[in-house]
Amino acid sequence: MSNDDRDPLVRSSLRRGARLASLPLGAAGRATVGLGRRIGGQSADQVSASLQQAAAEQLFRVLGDLKGGAMKFGQAMSLFEAVLPDDIAGPYREQLTKLQQDAPPMPTSRVHAVLRRELGVDWRDLFLDFDPAPAAAASIGQVHRATWADGRPVAVKVQYPGADEALRSDLRQIRRLSKLFAPLAGGMDVTPLVDELVERTSEELDYTVEAASQQQAAEGFAGSDEFVVPHVLTSTSKVMVSEWIDGEPLSVAAGRDEAERNRVGLLYVRFLFAGPSRVGLLHADPHPGNFRITPDGRLGVVDFGLVSRLPEGLPRAMGTILRIARQGDARQVADQLHREGFVAADVDADDLWDYLAPFVEPAAVPEFQFNREWMREQFLRVRDLSASGGMGLKINLPPSYLLIHRVWLGGLAVLSQLGVRAAFVDVLEEFLPGYAEV
């Protein structure tokens, strides 16, 4: 095995590109093997199940091993596993969920090298103890549990050497292969998703920027009986040390009873909207791996590498449009969307309403039941270019709404994964400017 194969961030762009290309090509190869197995007597169901499992495992292995943009792409895909057909969802759901917080770790020697370079040769003196095994490994860094010199348990986030180069290289390659990756994303066009990840790359590579955002949120939510954000103790561009918070990943709520799923899901929604309202920050990476259910029942939130700074809160126009939409006035909705630059002036108001109405539905009833079937229906409807006269092609997303749109869709996907029934409208009335006004 070469050094590149042992390196968690394979340095060669050519080698990384070949590994990424193996995903769709590997899927095609397994289909050929599957045909041979069926000729050999195995049932179509048996062959399909075994091939889907093998494809899902390869997906985790390649994206997890490469980390960088490859794993970042996998994490983004994991938000939308709810749209996968039931007959293939199982194995992909399991493997994509693993990408939210687990991946093959960086060797201990490299961890120590980064800490020595960033915190100084005496970095060990900052800690009473340091666990060499990572508590979590993600796309551009991994987290170690340690004890700060004053006795506080802390999380030490260490960026992988070469993460910046790997991130950009992978996203370029995935964009080139976007059509081939469509089957691995349930048929979804991944190009817009990758374009957005490329746009935000530099923000996530500097941990001092992330530390400032996290500390702002920690101070803003200090003493909250709903949320806990760990305070930052120190940071450099490649290392960040913050308070440790115990808890289980948000995804475990899917296996809890209905009352607990609803409680946790509502907390999740409330945090996404409370962030801009209370501390001027929108947490823009809403996958479940960034949220913890703490022992005292609060929602712990980590990873502020990607945020939208909204000192005035969410745009008032957003609340106004949703309020008008809730009233069912198609003409006024079209006028407001045109005024904000979302659509051209000549769109048909009724076609636009038919296209948007299902997305407004959660805000139009006292409680809404989110589930995979509803999310899948919306996904398939949006992909159908003939729906509502091709309205999907006539809607533009102003740059200021890019991250808001990502969080909105991602949040709906997570709620659908968890099967949450929640008073979504109450959250909007409390936190969204312009929504509750008469």
Secondary structure in CASP SS format (residue, H / E / C, confidence):
PFRMAT SS
TARGET T0000
AUTHOR 0000-0000-0000
METHOD secondary structure of the structure
MODEL  1
M C 1.00
S C 1.00
N H 1.00
D H 1.00
D H 1.00
R H 1.00
D C 1.00
P C 1.00
L C 1.00
V C 1.00
R C 1.00
S C 1.00
S H 1.00
L H 1.00
R H 1.00
R H 1.00
G H 1.00
A H 1.00
R H 1.00
L H 1.00
A H 1.00
S H 1.00
L H 1.00
P H 1.00
L H 1.00
G H 1.00
A H 1.00
A H 1.00
G H 1.00
R H 1.00
A H 1.00
T H 1.00
V H 1.00
G H 1.00
L H 1.00
G H 1.00
R H 1.00
R H 1.00
I H 1.00
G C 1.00
G C 1.00
Q C 1.00
S C 1.00
A H 1.00
D H 1.00
Q H 1.00
V H 1.00
S H 1.00
A H 1.00
S H 1.00
L H 1.00
Q H 1.00
Q H 1.00
A H 1.00
A H 1.00
A H 1.00
E H 1.00
Q H 1.00
L H 1.00
F H 1.00
R H 1.00
V H 1.00
L H 1.00
G H 1.00
D H 1.00
L H 1.00
K C 1.00
G H 1.00
G H 1.00
A H 1.00
M H 1.00
K H 1.00
F H 1.00
G H 1.00
Q H 1.00
A H 1.00
M H 1.00
S H 1.00
L C 1.00
F C 1.00
E H 1.00
A H 1.00
V H 1.00
L C 1.00
P C 1.00
D H 1.00
D H 1.00
I H 1.00
A H 1.00
G H 1.00
P H 1.00
Y H 1.00
R H 1.00
E H 1.00
Q H 1.00
L H 1.00
T H 1.00
K H 1.00
L C 1.00
Q C 1.00
Q C 1.00
D C 1.00
A C 1.00
P C 1.00
P C 1.00
M C 1.00
P C 1.00
T H 1.00
S H 1.00
R H 1.00
V H 1.00
H H 1.00
A H 1.00
V H 1.00
L H 1.00
R H 1.00
R H 1.00
E H 1.00
L H 1.00
G C 1.00
V C 1.00
D C 1.00
W H 1.00
R H 1.00
D H 1.00
L H 1.00
F E 1.00
L E 1.00
D E 1.00
F E 1.00
D E 1.00
P E 1.00
A E 1.00
P E 1.00
A E 1.00
A E 1.00
A E 1.00
A C 1.00
S C 1.00
I C 1.00
G E 1.00
Q E 1.00
V E 1.00
H E 1.00
R E 1.00
A E 1.00
T E 1.00
W E 1.00
A C 1.00
D C 1.00
G C 1.00
R C 1.00
P E 1.00
V E 1.00
A E 1.00
V E 1.00
K E 1.00
V E 1.00
Q E 1.00
Y C 1.00
P C 1.00
G C 1.00
A H 1.00
D H 1.00
E H 1.00
A H 1.00
L H 1.00
R H 1.00
S H 1.00
D H 1.00
L H 1.00
R H 1.00
Q H 1.00
I H 1.00
R H 1.00
R H 1.00
L C 1.00
S H 1.00
K H 1.00
L H 1.00
F H 1.00
A H 1.00
P H 1.00
L H 1.00
A H 1.00
G C 1.00
G C 1.00
M C 1.00
D C 1.00
V C 1.00
T H 1.00
P H 1.00
L H 1.00
V H 1.00
D H 1.00
E H 1.00
L H 1.00
V H 1.00
E H 1.00
R C 1.00
T H 1.00
S H 1.00
E H 1.00
E H 1.00
L H 1.00
D C 1.00
Y H 1.00
T H 1.00
V H 1.00
E H 1.00
A H 1.00
A H 1.00
S H 1.00
Q H 1.00
Q H 1.00
Q H 1.00
A H 1.00
A H 1.00
E H 1.00
G H 1.00
F C 1.00
A C 1.00
G C 1.00
S C 1.00
D C 1.00
E C 1.00
F E 1.00
V E 1.00
V C 1.00
P C 1.00
H C 1.00
V E 1.00
L E 1.00
T E 1.00
S E 1.00
T C 1.00
S C 1.00
K C 1.00
V E 1.00
M E 1.00
V E 1.00
S E 1.00
E E 1.00
W C 1.00
I C 1.00
D C 1.00
G C 1.00
E E 1.00
P E 1.00
L H 1.00
S H 1.00
V H 1.00
A H 1.00
A H 1.00
G H 1.00
R C 1.00
D C 1.00
E H 1.00
A H 1.00
E H 1.00
R H 1.00
N H 1.00
R H 1.00
V H 1.00
G H 1.00
L H 1.00
L H 1.00
Y H 1.00
V H 1.00
R H 1.00
F H 1.00
L H 1.00
F H 1.00
A H 1.00
G H 1.00
P H 1.00
S H 1.00
R H 1.00
V H 1.00
G C 1.00
L E 1.00
L E 1.00
H E 1.00
A C 1.00
D C 1.00
P C 1.00
H C 1.00
P H 1.00
G H 1.00
N H 1.00
F E 1.00
R E 1.00
I E 1.00
T C 1.00
P C 1.00
D C 1.00
G C 1.00
R C 1.00
L E 1.00
G E 1.00
V E 1.00
V C 1.00
D C 1.00
F C 1.00
G C 1.00
L C 1.00
V E 1.00
S E 1.00
R E 1.00
L C 1.00
P C 1.00
E C 1.00
G C 1.00
L C 1.00
P C 1.00
R H 1.00
A H 1.00
M H 1.00
G H 1.00
T H 1.00
I H 1.00
L H 1.00
R H 1.00
I H 1.00
A H 1.00
R H 1.00
Q C 1.00
G C 1.00
D C 1.00
A H 1.00
R H 1.00
Q H 1.00
V H 1.00
A H 1.00
D H 1.00
Q H 1.00
L H 1.00
H H 1.00
R H 1.00
E C 1.00
G C 1.00
F C 1.00
V E 1.00
A C 1.00
A C 1.00
D C 1.00
V C 1.00
D C 1.00
A H 1.00
D H 1.00
D H 1.00
L H 1.00
W H 1.00
D H 1.00
Y H 1.00
L H 1.00
A H 1.00
P H 1.00
F H 1.00
V H 1.00
E H 1.00
P H 1.00
A H 1.00
A C 1.00
V C 1.00
P C 1.00
E C 1.00
F E 1.00
Q E 1.00
F C 1.00
N C 1.00
R H 1.00
E H 1.00
W H 1.00
M H 1.00
R H 1.00
E H 1.00
Q H 1.00
F H 1.00
L H 1.00
R H 1.00
V H 1.00
R H 1.00
D C 1.00
L C 1.00
S C 1.00
A H 1.00
S H 1.00
G H 1.00
G C 1.00
M H 1.00
G H 1.00
L H 1.00
K C 1.00
I E 1.00
N C 1.00
L C 1.00
P C 1.00
P H 1.00
S H 1.00
Y H 1.00
L H 1.00
L H 1.00
I H 1.00
H H 1.00
R H 1.00
V H 1.00
W H 1.00
L H 1.00
G H 1.00
G H 1.00
L H 1.00
A H 1.00
V H 1.00
L H 1.00
S H 1.00
Q H 1.00
L H 1.00
G C 1.00
V C 1.00
R E 1.00
A E 1.00
A C 1.00
F H 1.00
V H 1.00
D H 1.00
V H 1.00
L H 1.00
E H 1.00
E H 1.00
F H 1.00
L C 1.00
P C 1.00
G C 1.00
Y C 1.00
A C 1.00
E C 1.00
V C 1.00
END
